[in-house]
Amino acid sequence: MTPRISESQLQQRRPLLSFNRIACEVAKDKMCREISLHRTLNDNRVVGFHGFFQDMVFVYIILELCKRRIGIYS
């Protein structure tokens, strides 16, 4: 038989990390991996990476300007 938990006990139990914080950490890790990967690539077929910067909310990645459409988008 499982023990009953009162309403006050439920309110006292708080998760160590909220779902939003976990999702934010996952997104941050993905962004860091994307930047490190793009930094190491040096190929004519891959858009060039020039840097990145961030503010309190967003991360901005500065990429090479592609003047001509090629491939499936032409």
PDB file of N, CA, C and O in Angstrom:
ATOM      1  N   MET A   1       0.839  -1.176   0.000  1.00  0.00           N
ATOM      2  CA  MET A   1       0.000   0.000   0.000  1.00  0.00           C
ATOM      3  C   MET A   1       0.894   1.253   0.000  1.00  0.00           C
ATOM      4  O   MET A   1       1.836   1.353   0.786  1.00  0.00           O
ATOM      5  N   THR A   2       0.588   2.187  -0.878  1.00  0.00           N
ATOM      6  CA  THR A   2       1.388   3.409  -0.949  1.00  0.00           C
ATOM      7  C   THR A   2       0.915   4.410   0.090  1.00  0.00           C
ATOM      8  O   THR A   2      -0.286   4.545   0.323  1.00  0.00           O
ATOM      9  N   PRO A   3       1.853   5.116   0.718  1.00  0.00           N
ATOM     10  CA  PRO A   3       1.455   6.110   1.732  1.00  0.00           C
ATOM     11  C   PRO A   3       0.743   7.291   1.081  1.00  0.00           C
ATOM     12  O   PRO A   3       1.073   7.690  -0.035  1.00  0.00           O
ATOM     13  N   ARG A   4      -0.219   7.834   1.780  1.00  0.00           N
ATOM     14  CA  ARG A   4      -0.944   9.003   1.275  1.00  0.00           C
ATOM     15  C   ARG A   4      -0.138  10.264   1.562  1.00  0.00           C
ATOM     16  O   ARG A   4       0.477  10.405   2.619  1.00  0.00           O
ATOM     17  N   ILE A   5      -0.157  11.172   0.598  1.00  0.00           N
ATOM     18  CA  ILE A   5       0.549  12.443   0.746  1.00  0.00           C
ATOM     19  C   ILE A   5      -0.492  13.538   0.849  1.00  0.00           C
ATOM     20  O   ILE A   5      -1.389  13.645   0.013  1.00  0.00           O
ATOM     21  N   SER A   6      -0.361  14.346   1.883  1.00  0.00           N
ATOM     22  CA  SER A   6      -1.336  15.418   2.078  1.00  0.00           C
ATOM     23  C   SER A   6      -1.086  16.565   1.104  1.00  0.00           C
ATOM     24  O   SER A   6      -0.023  16.653   0.490  1.00  0.00           O
ATOM     25  N   GLU A   7      -2.068  17.433   0.973  1.00  0.00           N
ATOM     26  CA  GLU A   7      -1.965  18.602   0.081  1.00  0.00           C
ATOM     27  C   GLU A   7      -0.792  19.496   0.473  1.00  0.00           C
ATOM     28  O   GLU A   7      -0.084  19.997  -0.401  1.00  0.00           O
ATOM     29  N   SER A   8      -0.578  19.702   1.757  1.00  0.00           N
ATOM     30  CA  SER A   8       0.525  20.565   2.199  1.00  0.00           C
ATOM     31  C   SER A   8       1.881  19.941   1.876  1.00  0.00           C
ATOM     32  O   SER A   8       2.827  20.661   1.556  1.00  0.00           O
ATOM     33  N   GLN A   9       1.990  18.619   1.955  1.00  0.00           N
ATOM     34  CA  GLN A   9       3.244  17.956   1.606  1.00  0.00           C
ATOM     35  C   GLN A   9       3.532  18.085   0.108  1.00  0.00           C
ATOM     36  O   GLN A   9       4.682  18.244  -0.302  1.00  0.00           O
ATOM     37  N   LEU A  10       2.478  18.016  -0.696  1.00  0.00           N
ATOM     38  CA  LEU A  10       2.658  18.184  -2.133  1.00  0.00           C
ATOM     39  C   LEU A  10       3.161  19.577  -2.465  1.00  0.00           C
ATOM     40  O   LEU A  10       4.020  19.738  -3.332  1.00  0.00           O
ATOM     41  N   GLN A  11       2.638  20.574  -1.789  1.00  0.00           N
ATOM     42  CA  GLN A  11       3.052  21.951  -2.047  1.00  0.00           C
ATOM     43  C   GLN A  11       4.488  22.195  -1.599  1.00  0.00           C
ATOM     44  O   GLN A  11       5.176  23.040  -2.170  1.00  0.00           O
ATOM     45  N   GLN A  12       4.944  21.472  -0.593  1.00  0.00           N
ATOM     46  CA  GLN A  12       6.300  21.656  -0.096  1.00  0.00           C
ATOM     47  C   GLN A  12       7.339  21.014  -1.009  1.00  0.00           C
ATOM     48  O   GLN A  12       8.493  21.440  -1.019  1.00  0.00           O
ATOM     49  N   ARG A  13       6.958  20.015  -1.762  1.00  0.00           N
ATOM     50  CA  ARG A  13       7.901  19.340  -2.659  1.00  0.00           C
ATOM     51  C   ARG A  13       8.044  20.153  -3.933  1.00  0.00           C
ATOM     52  O   ARG A  13       7.071  20.384  -4.650  1.00  0.00           O
ATOM     53  N   ARG A  14       9.235  20.571  -4.200  1.00  0.00           N
ATOM     54  CA  ARG A  14       9.514  21.350  -5.398  1.00  0.00           C
ATOM     55  C   ARG A  14      10.608  20.631  -6.187  1.00  0.00           C
ATOM     56  O   ARG A  14      11.550  20.094  -5.604  1.00  0.00           O
ATOM     57  N   PRO A  15      10.479  20.623  -7.503  1.00  0.00           N
ATOM     58  CA  PRO A  15      11.536  19.975  -8.298  1.00  0.00           C
ATOM     59  C   PRO A  15      12.844  20.752  -8.186  1.00  0.00           C
ATOM     60  O   PRO A  15      12.843  21.967  -7.986  1.00  0.00           O
ATOM     61  N   LEU A  16      13.946  20.042  -8.315  1.00  0.00           N
ATOM     62  CA  LEU A  16      15.254  20.699  -8.262  1.00  0.00           C
ATOM     63  C   LEU A  16      15.436  21.666  -9.426  1.00  0.00           C
ATOM     64  O   LEU A  16      15.969  22.762  -9.253  1.00  0.00           O
ATOM     65  N   LEU A  17      14.989  21.253 -10.619  1.00  0.00           N
ATOM     66  CA  LEU A  17      15.038  22.113 -11.801  1.00  0.00           C
ATOM     67  C   LEU A  17      13.668  22.104 -12.444  1.00  0.00           C
ATOM     68  O   LEU A  17      13.078  21.038 -12.620  1.00  0.00           O
ATOM     69  N   SER A  18      13.159  23.244 -12.792  1.00  0.00           N
ATOM     70  CA  SER A  18      11.876  23.284 -13.473  1.00  0.00           C
ATOM     71  C   SER A  18      12.052  22.822 -14.916  1.00  0.00           C
ATOM     72  O   SER A  18      13.169  22.820 -15.434  1.00  0.00           O
ATOM     73  N   PHE A  19      10.978  22.437 -15.556  1.00  0.00           N
ATOM     74  CA  PHE A  19      11.047  21.978 -16.943  1.00  0.00           C
ATOM     75  C   PHE A  19      11.594  23.075 -17.841  1.00  0.00           C
ATOM     76  O   PHE A  19      12.383  22.791 -18.742  1.00  0.00           O
ATOM     77  N   ASN A  20      11.190  24.330 -17.614  1.00  0.00           N
ATOM     78  CA  ASN A  20      11.682  25.431 -18.440  1.00  0.00           C
ATOM     79  C   ASN A  20      13.191  25.572 -18.317  1.00  0.00           C
ATOM     80  O   ASN A  20      13.872  25.830 -19.310  1.00  0.00           O
ATOM     81  N   ARG A  21      13.707  25.410 -17.139  1.00  0.00           N
ATOM     82  CA  ARG A  21      15.153  25.538 -16.933  1.00  0.00           C
ATOM     83  C   ARG A  21      15.905  24.400 -17.625  1.00  0.00           C
ATOM     84  O   ARG A  21      16.965  24.614 -18.214  1.00  0.00           O
ATOM     85  N   ILE A  22      15.347  23.189 -17.549  1.00  0.00           N
ATOM     86  CA  ILE A  22      15.971  22.047 -18.223  1.00  0.00           C
ATOM     87  C   ILE A  22      15.963  22.283 -19.728  1.00  0.00           C
ATOM     88  O   ILE A  22      16.976  22.071 -20.394  1.00  0.00           O
ATOM     89  N   ALA A  23      14.832  22.718 -20.268  1.00  0.00           N
ATOM     90  CA  ALA A  23      14.727  22.993 -21.703  1.00  0.00           C
ATOM     91  C   ALA A  23      15.709  24.080 -22.103  1.00  0.00           C
ATOM     92  O   ALA A  23      16.311  24.008 -23.174  1.00  0.00           O
ATOM     93  N   CYS A  24      15.876  25.079 -21.260  1.00  0.00           N
ATOM     94  CA  CYS A  24      16.809  26.169 -21.540  1.00  0.00           C
ATOM     95  C   CYS A  24      18.242  25.647 -21.558  1.00  0.00           C
ATOM     96  O   CYS A  24      19.027  26.035 -22.423  1.00  0.00           O
ATOM     97  N   GLU A  25      18.591  24.782 -20.626  1.00  0.00           N
ATOM     98  CA  GLU A  25      19.938  24.211 -20.580  1.00  0.00           C
ATOM     99  C   GLU A  25      20.211  23.343 -21.803  1.00  0.00           C
ATOM    100  O   GLU A  25      21.314  23.367 -22.349  1.00  0.00           O
ATOM    101  N   VAL A  26      19.214  22.580 -22.234  1.00  0.00           N
ATOM    102  CA  VAL A  26      19.363  21.741 -23.433  1.00  0.00           C
ATOM    103  C   VAL A  26      19.574  22.621 -24.662  1.00  0.00           C
ATOM    104  O   VAL A  26      20.440  22.338 -25.490  1.00  0.00           O
ATOM    105  N   ALA A  27      18.785  23.684 -24.781  1.00  0.00           N
ATOM    106  CA  ALA A  27      18.919  24.600 -25.918  1.00  0.00           C
ATOM    107  C   ALA A  27      20.287  25.279 -25.895  1.00  0.00           C
ATOM    108  O   ALA A  27      20.907  25.460 -26.943  1.00  0.00           O
ATOM    109  N   LYS A  28      20.753  25.652 -24.720  1.00  0.00           N
ATOM    110  CA  LYS A  28      22.058  26.299 -24.590  1.00  0.00           C
ATOM    111  C   LYS A  28      23.179  25.344 -25.023  1.00  0.00           C
ATOM    112  O   LYS A  28      24.106  25.744 -25.728  1.00  0.00           O
ATOM    113  N   ASP A  29      23.085  24.085 -24.594  1.00  0.00           N
ATOM    114  CA  ASP A  29      24.084  23.090 -24.999  1.00  0.00           C
ATOM    115  C   ASP A  29      24.081  22.880 -26.509  1.00  0.00           C
ATOM    116  O   ASP A  29      25.138  22.776 -27.130  1.00  0.00           O
ATOM    117  N   LYS A  30      22.887  22.818 -27.094  1.00  0.00           N
ATOM    118  CA  LYS A  30      22.783  22.642 -28.543  1.00  0.00           C
ATOM    119  C   LYS A  30      23.411  23.823 -29.282  1.00  0.00           C
ATOM    120  O   LYS A  30      24.110  23.638 -30.278  1.00  0.00           O
ATOM    121  N   MET A  31      23.161  25.025 -28.795  1.00  0.00           N
ATOM    122  CA  MET A  31      23.704  26.220 -29.438  1.00  0.00           C
ATOM    123  C   MET A  31      25.230  26.232 -29.339  1.00  0.00           C
ATOM    124  O   MET A  31      25.908  26.584 -30.304  1.00  0.00           O
ATOM    125  N   CYS A  32      25.767  25.857 -28.196  1.00  0.00           N
ATOM    126  CA  CYS A  32      27.230  25.802 -28.030  1.00  0.00           C
ATOM    127  C   CYS A  32      27.849  24.782 -28.972  1.00  0.00           C
ATOM    128  O   CYS A  32      28.898  25.039 -29.562  1.00  0.00           O
ATOM    129  N   ARG A  33      27.206  23.620 -29.117  1.00  0.00           N
ATOM    130  CA  ARG A  33      27.709  22.611 -30.052  1.00  0.00           C
ATOM    131  C   ARG A  33      27.644  23.102 -31.487  1.00  0.00           C
ATOM    132  O   ARG A  33      28.569  22.874 -32.266  1.00  0.00           O
ATOM    133  N   GLU A  34      26.555  23.777 -31.845  1.00  0.00           N
ATOM    134  CA  GLU A  34      26.399  24.318 -33.201  1.00  0.00           C
ATOM    135  C   GLU A  34      27.514  25.323 -33.507  1.00  0.00           C
ATOM    136  O   GLU A  34      28.104  25.287 -34.587  1.00  0.00           O
ATOM    137  N   ILE A  35      27.797  26.202 -32.573  1.00  0.00           N
ATOM    138  CA  ILE A  35      28.840  27.216 -32.772  1.00  0.00           C
ATOM    139  C   ILE A  35      30.212  26.547 -32.890  1.00  0.00           C
ATOM    140  O   ILE A  35      30.995  26.892 -33.776  1.00  0.00           O
ATOM    141  N   SER A  36      30.510  25.581 -31.993  1.00  0.00           N
ATOM    142  CA  SER A  36      31.828  24.931 -32.079  1.00  0.00           C
ATOM    143  C   SER A  36      31.991  24.148 -33.375  1.00  0.00           C
ATOM    144  O   SER A  36      33.066  24.152 -33.975  1.00  0.00           O
ATOM    145  N   LEU A  37      30.938  23.484 -33.801  1.00  0.00           N
ATOM    146  CA  LEU A  37      31.005  22.718 -35.040  1.00  0.00           C
ATOM    147  C   LEU A  37      31.201  23.649 -36.237  1.00  0.00           C
ATOM    148  O   LEU A  37      32.061  23.406 -37.084  1.00  0.00           O
ATOM    149  N   HIS A  38      30.410  24.702 -36.305  1.00  0.00           N
ATOM    150  CA  HIS A  38      30.484  25.618 -37.439  1.00  0.00           C
ATOM    151  C   HIS A  38      31.836  26.337 -37.489  1.00  0.00           C
ATOM    152  O   HIS A  38      32.341  26.649 -38.567  1.00  0.00           O
ATOM    153  N   ARG A  39      32.407  26.591 -36.327  1.00  0.00           N
ATOM    154  CA  ARG A  39      33.713  27.241 -36.238  1.00  0.00           C
ATOM    155  C   ARG A  39      34.813  26.409 -36.899  1.00  0.00           C
ATOM    156  O   ARG A  39      35.735  26.955 -37.505  1.00  0.00           O
ATOM    157  N   THR A  40      34.710  25.095 -36.778  1.00  0.00           N
ATOM    158  CA  THR A  40      35.757  24.209 -37.297  1.00  0.00           C
ATOM    159  C   THR A  40      35.609  23.909 -38.783  1.00  0.00           C
ATOM    160  O   THR A  40      36.569  23.462 -39.411  1.00  0.00           O
ATOM    161  N   LEU A  41      34.439  24.140 -39.358  1.00  0.00           N
ATOM    162  CA  LEU A  41      34.218  23.821 -40.766  1.00  0.00           C
ATOM    163  C   LEU A  41      34.888  24.848 -41.669  1.00  0.00           C
ATOM    164  O   LEU A  41      34.811  26.053 -41.432  1.00  0.00           O
ATOM    165  N   ASN A  42      35.539  24.349 -42.698  1.00  0.00           N
ATOM    166  CA  ASN A  42      36.168  25.231 -43.672  1.00  0.00           C
ATOM    167  C   ASN A  42      36.043  24.562 -45.041  1.00  0.00           C
ATOM    168  O   ASN A  42      36.948  23.852 -45.478  1.00  0.00           O
ATOM    169  N   ASP A  43      34.920  24.795 -45.708  1.00  0.00           N
ATOM    170  CA  ASP A  43      34.637  24.145 -46.983  1.00  0.00           C
ATOM    171  C   ASP A  43      33.855  25.113 -47.858  1.00  0.00           C
ATOM    172  O   ASP A  43      33.041  25.889 -47.356  1.00  0.00           O
ATOM    173  N   ASN A  44      34.098  25.070 -49.158  1.00  0.00           N
ATOM    174  CA  ASN A  44      33.391  25.956 -50.090  1.00  0.00           C
ATOM    175  C   ASN A  44      31.896  25.678 -50.124  1.00  0.00           C
ATOM    176  O   ASN A  44      31.112  26.559 -50.476  1.00  0.00           O
ATOM    177  N   ARG A  45      31.494  24.469 -49.764  1.00  0.00           N
ATOM    178  CA  ARG A  45      30.075  24.096 -49.821  1.00  0.00           C
ATOM    179  C   ARG A  45      29.313  24.423 -48.544  1.00  0.00           C
ATOM    180  O   ARG A  45      28.108  24.184 -48.465  1.00  0.00           O
ATOM    181  N   VAL A  46      29.997  24.963 -47.549  1.00  0.00           N
ATOM    182  CA  VAL A  46      29.369  25.293 -46.267  1.00  0.00           C
ATOM    183  C   VAL A  46      29.459  26.797 -46.049  1.00  0.00           C
ATOM    184  O   VAL A  46      30.509  27.402 -46.267  1.00  0.00           O
ATOM    185  N   VAL A  47      28.360  27.393 -45.622  1.00  0.00           N
ATOM    186  CA  VAL A  47      28.338  28.837 -45.349  1.00  0.00           C
ATOM    187  C   VAL A  47      29.375  29.151 -44.279  1.00  0.00           C
ATOM    188  O   VAL A  47      29.450  28.465 -43.259  1.00  0.00           O
ATOM    189  N   GLY A  48      30.175  30.191 -44.514  1.00  0.00           N
ATOM    190  CA  GLY A  48      31.250  30.558 -43.593  1.00  0.00           C
ATOM    191  C   GLY A  48      30.746  31.147 -42.281  1.00  0.00           C
ATOM    192  O   GLY A  48      29.741  31.858 -42.246  1.00  0.00           O
ATOM    193  N   PHE A  49      31.451  30.843 -41.224  1.00  0.00           N
ATOM    194  CA  PHE A  49      31.142  31.339 -39.880  1.00  0.00           C
ATOM    195  C   PHE A  49      32.083  32.492 -39.565  1.00  0.00           C
ATOM    196  O   PHE A  49      33.299  32.365 -39.702  1.00  0.00           O
ATOM    197  N   HIS A  50      31.510  33.629 -39.138  1.00  0.00           N
ATOM    198  CA  HIS A  50      32.339  34.795 -38.833  1.00  0.00           C
ATOM    199  C   HIS A  50      32.365  35.146 -37.356  1.00  0.00           C
ATOM    200  O   HIS A  50      33.230  35.907 -36.922  1.00  0.00           O
ATOM    201  N   GLY A  51      31.449  34.616 -36.584  1.00  0.00           N
ATOM    202  CA  GLY A  51      31.447  34.904 -35.161  1.00  0.00           C
ATOM    203  C   GLY A  51      30.048  34.837 -34.579  1.00  0.00           C
ATOM    204  O   GLY A  51      29.093  34.455 -35.255  1.00  0.00           O
ATOM    205  N   PHE A  52      29.946  35.212 -33.326  1.00  0.00           N
ATOM    206  CA  PHE A  52      28.645  35.254 -32.659  1.00  0.00           C
ATOM    207  C   PHE A  52      28.699  36.254 -31.515  1.00  0.00           C
ATOM    208  O   PHE A  52      29.774  36.626 -31.044  1.00  0.00           O
ATOM    209  N   PHE A  53      27.533  36.680 -31.080  1.00  0.00           N
ATOM    210  CA  PHE A  53      27.415  37.504 -29.887  1.00  0.00           C
ATOM    211  C   PHE A  53      26.054  37.240 -29.279  1.00  0.00           C
ATOM    212  O   PHE A  53      25.191  36.642 -29.922  1.00  0.00           O
ATOM    213  N   GLN A  54      25.857  37.675 -28.062  1.00  0.00           N
ATOM    214  CA  GLN A  54      24.580  37.432 -27.393  1.00  0.00           C
ATOM    215  C   GLN A  54      24.164  38.625 -26.555  1.00  0.00           C
ATOM    216  O   GLN A  54      24.983  39.433 -26.118  1.00  0.00           O
ATOM    217  N   ASP A  55      22.862  38.704 -26.349  1.00  0.00           N
ATOM    218  CA  ASP A  55      22.325  39.682 -25.405  1.00  0.00           C
ATOM    219  C   ASP A  55      21.665  38.886 -24.278  1.00  0.00           C
ATOM    220  O   ASP A  55      21.965  37.703 -24.114  1.00  0.00           O
ATOM    221  N   MET A  56      20.806  39.484 -23.526  1.00  0.00           N
ATOM    222  CA  MET A  56      20.194  38.805 -22.390  1.00  0.00           C
ATOM    223  C   MET A  56      19.229  37.686 -22.811  1.00  0.00           C
ATOM    224  O   MET A  56      18.914  36.807 -22.008  1.00  0.00           O
ATOM    225  N   VAL A  57      18.763  37.717 -24.055  1.00  0.00           N
ATOM    226  CA  VAL A  57      17.746  36.764 -24.484  1.00  0.00           C
ATOM    227  C   VAL A  57      18.207  35.868 -25.634  1.00  0.00           C
ATOM    228  O   VAL A  57      17.939  34.666 -25.623  1.00  0.00           O
ATOM    229  N   PHE A  58      18.889  36.433 -26.618  1.00  0.00           N
ATOM    230  CA  PHE A  58      19.201  35.718 -27.839  1.00  0.00           C
ATOM    231  C   PHE A  58      20.702  35.556 -28.063  1.00  0.00           C
ATOM    232  O   PHE A  58      21.519  36.299 -27.519  1.00  0.00           O
ATOM    233  N   VAL A  59      21.036  34.559 -28.882  1.00  0.00           N
ATOM    234  CA  VAL A  59      22.402  34.376 -29.382  1.00  0.00           C
ATOM    235  C   VAL A  59      22.331  34.639 -30.875  1.00  0.00           C
ATOM    236  O   VAL A  59      21.475  34.084 -31.564  1.00  0.00           O
ATOM    237  N   TYR A  60      23.224  35.481 -31.382  1.00  0.00           N
ATOM    238  CA  TYR A  60      23.251  35.838 -32.796  1.00  0.00           C
ATOM    239  C   TYR A  60      24.493  35.228 -33.427  1.00  0.00           C
ATOM    240  O   TYR A  60      25.604  35.420 -32.935  1.00  0.00           O
ATOM    241  N   ILE A  61      24.303  34.490 -34.521  1.00  0.00           N
ATOM    242  CA  ILE A  61      25.418  33.882 -35.241  1.00  0.00           C
ATOM    243  C   ILE A  61      25.623  34.667 -36.527  1.00  0.00           C
ATOM    244  O   ILE A  61      24.683  34.866 -37.296  1.00  0.00           O
ATOM    245  N   ILE A  62      26.850  35.112 -36.756  1.00  0.00           N
ATOM    246  CA  ILE A  62      27.172  35.896 -37.951  1.00  0.00           C
ATOM    247  C   ILE A  62      27.775  34.959 -38.986  1.00  0.00           C
ATOM    248  O   ILE A  62      28.846  34.387 -38.785  1.00  0.00           O
ATOM    249  N   LEU A  63      27.055  34.813 -40.105  1.00  0.00           N
ATOM    250  CA  LEU A  63      27.457  33.909 -41.166  1.00  0.00           C
ATOM    251  C   LEU A  63      27.772  34.674 -42.438  1.00  0.00           C
ATOM    252  O   LEU A  63      27.428  35.847 -42.585  1.00  0.00           O
ATOM    253  N   GLU A  64      28.430  33.984 -43.348  1.00  0.00           N
ATOM    254  CA  GLU A  64      28.768  34.530 -44.652  1.00  0.00           C
ATOM    255  C   GLU A  64      27.493  34.824 -45.445  1.00  0.00           C
ATOM    256  O   GLU A  64      26.518  34.078 -45.357  1.00  0.00           O
ATOM    257  N   LEU A  65      27.504  35.892 -46.203  1.00  0.00           N
ATOM    258  CA  LEU A  65      26.375  36.239 -47.057  1.00  0.00           C
ATOM    259  C   LEU A  65      26.453  35.416 -48.338  1.00  0.00           C
ATOM    260  O   LEU A  65      27.480  35.407 -49.018  1.00  0.00           O
ATOM    261  N   CYS A  66      25.378  34.734 -48.659  1.00  0.00           N
ATOM    262  CA  CYS A  66      25.319  33.939 -49.898  1.00  0.00           C
ATOM    263  C   CYS A  66      24.572  34.764 -50.933  1.00  0.00           C
ATOM    264  O   CYS A  66      23.376  35.017 -50.789  1.00  0.00           O
ATOM    265  N   LYS A  67      25.270  35.177 -51.965  1.00  0.00           N
ATOM    266  CA  LYS A  67      24.672  36.051 -52.973  1.00  0.00           C
ATOM    267  C   LYS A  67      23.880  35.316 -54.026  1.00  0.00           C
ATOM    268  O   LYS A  67      22.967  35.881 -54.627  1.00  0.00           O
ATOM    269  N   ARG A  68      24.217  34.063 -54.256  1.00  0.00           N
ATOM    270  CA  ARG A  68      23.589  33.329 -55.334  1.00  0.00           C
ATOM    271  C   ARG A  68      22.892  32.092 -54.783  1.00  0.00           C
ATOM    272  O   ARG A  68      23.443  31.387 -53.939  1.00  0.00           O
ATOM    273  N   ARG A  69      21.681  31.832 -55.261  1.00  0.00           N
ATOM    274  CA  ARG A  69      20.963  30.639 -54.844  1.00  0.00           C
ATOM    275  C   ARG A  69      21.456  29.459 -55.656  1.00  0.00           C
ATOM    276  O   ARG A  69      21.595  29.544 -56.876  1.00  0.00           O
ATOM    277  N   ILE A  70      21.716  28.369 -54.978  1.00  0.00           N
ATOM    278  CA  ILE A  70      22.154  27.160 -55.665  1.00  0.00           C
ATOM    279  C   ILE A  70      21.415  25.950 -55.096  1.00  0.00           C
ATOM    280  O   ILE A  70      20.751  26.050 -54.065  1.00  0.00           O
ATOM    281  N   GLY A  71      21.533  24.832 -55.761  1.00  0.00           N
ATOM    282  CA  GLY A  71      20.956  23.595 -55.253  1.00  0.00           C
ATOM    283  C   GLY A  71      19.449  23.571 -55.385  1.00  0.00           C
ATOM    284  O   GLY A  71      18.901  23.993 -56.403  1.00  0.00           O
ATOM    285  N   ILE A  72      18.771  23.072 -54.344  1.00  0.00           N
ATOM    286  CA  ILE A  72      17.330  22.880 -54.415  1.00  0.00           C
ATOM    287  C   ILE A  72      16.552  24.187 -54.383  1.00  0.00           C
ATOM    288  O   ILE A  72      15.367  24.201 -54.716  1.00  0.00           O
ATOM    289  N   TYR A  73      17.189  25.282 -53.991  1.00  0.00           N
ATOM    290  CA  TYR A  73      16.501  26.562 -53.903  1.00  0.00           C
ATOM    291  C   TYR A  73      16.618  27.398 -55.175  1.00  0.00           C
ATOM    292  O   TYR A  73      16.073  28.501 -55.222  1.00  0.00           O
ATOM    293  N   SER A  74      17.305  26.915 -56.201  1.00  0.00           N
ATOM    294  CA  SER A  74      17.475  27.711 -57.415  1.00  0.00           C
ATOM    295  C   SER A  74      16.294  27.602 -58.343  1.00  0.00           C
ATOM    296  O   SER A  74      16.287  28.216 -59.410  1.00  0.00           O
TER     297      SER A  74
END
